[in-house]
Amino acid sequence: MFTARNKGRLALGAVVVGAALALSGCASGDPLTPGDTDTGDSGTIVVGSQAYYSNEIIAEIYAQALENAGFTVERNFSIGQRDAYLPALEDGSVDLFPEYTGNLLQYYDKKTTATSSDDVYAALKKALPKGLTVLDQSPATDQDSYNVTKAFAEQYSLSSLTDLASVDVPLVLGGPPELEERPYGPAGLKEKYGVDVQFQATGDTTVEDLLAGTVNIANVYSADPRIQTDGLVTLDDPDGLFLASNVVPLVNAGIADKIADVINAVSAKLTPEGLVALNVESTVDQKSSADIAKAWLKAQGLV
């Protein structure tokens, strides 16, 4: 869980809740089909996003896809955290929002035992409050993952967490301080995979410590662009140590059927590797969310 990710969801998210709620008159709960943009009082679908570049890119993709299908769209990006944008979704002032299945499930059901992608998605649909639903989840994820350097993976033939049991050097896991007590931390590795690791709190420098050899396993969010730019190898998790957190469109139930075909087509094309690549375009290439979304939709044949 690379702390810099929480940067986007926490530090960048210093936006007042009122900014989201001020749009309450801008979205209708009953938009018509594409091509007829009279969707109620305002004729507008409001697409929201967190103050996090990856989330904003996905929201922009949703917005442009809907516009291409004939809908009128208003963007309300950088709203902040769930305590800010979930009330806006529930009261109808925001209609559509990119979310993450595992994290959202834990928000509504802190005692969930679901871990696999399908189980988490099914549990989430049941846990959502009346008036909210989710469309198809994407193969793309943005969740905790354990990563090693390419050289370390090649030296010990590593592709899965299962393979760590055969490594004959001490394993040192790096991540934020709280990882030491998390169920997917050292105790979880031991329970699920029979792997003993030492733990070292690395915080914001987790990836740097991995590259420097201070640790040889690092907890990094799966959509972190540095996985691609620094050539890291994400180890598969066949036994479900981590709670799956697939990208999923969270939507007002009243408009779900109207926009499902458009948004589900987007979700079907959004892959884990593709999401990382989109994030690289933002952080490394310094492209705007609008330009990234436009090029991606064209490349996928969706516009």
PEBEL-V461670 format. One record per helix or strand of 3 or more residues. SS is the DSSP state (alpha for helix, beta for strand). FROM is the first residue (numbers start at 1). LEN is the number of residues. Records with the same first field share a line. If there is no record, write none. Layout:
# PEBEL-V461670
SS=FROM-LEN ; FROM-LEN
This chain:
# PEBEL-V461670
alpha=3-9 ; 17-5 ; 53-16 ; 82-9 ; 101-8 ; 117-11 ; 150-7 ; 161-6 ; 177-5 ; 186-8 ; 203-10 ; 226-4 ; 253-17 ; 272-12 ; 289-11
beta=45-4 ; 73-4 ; 96-5 ; 132-10 ; 144-6 ; 172-4 ; 198-4 ; 217-5 ; 232-3 ; 246-7
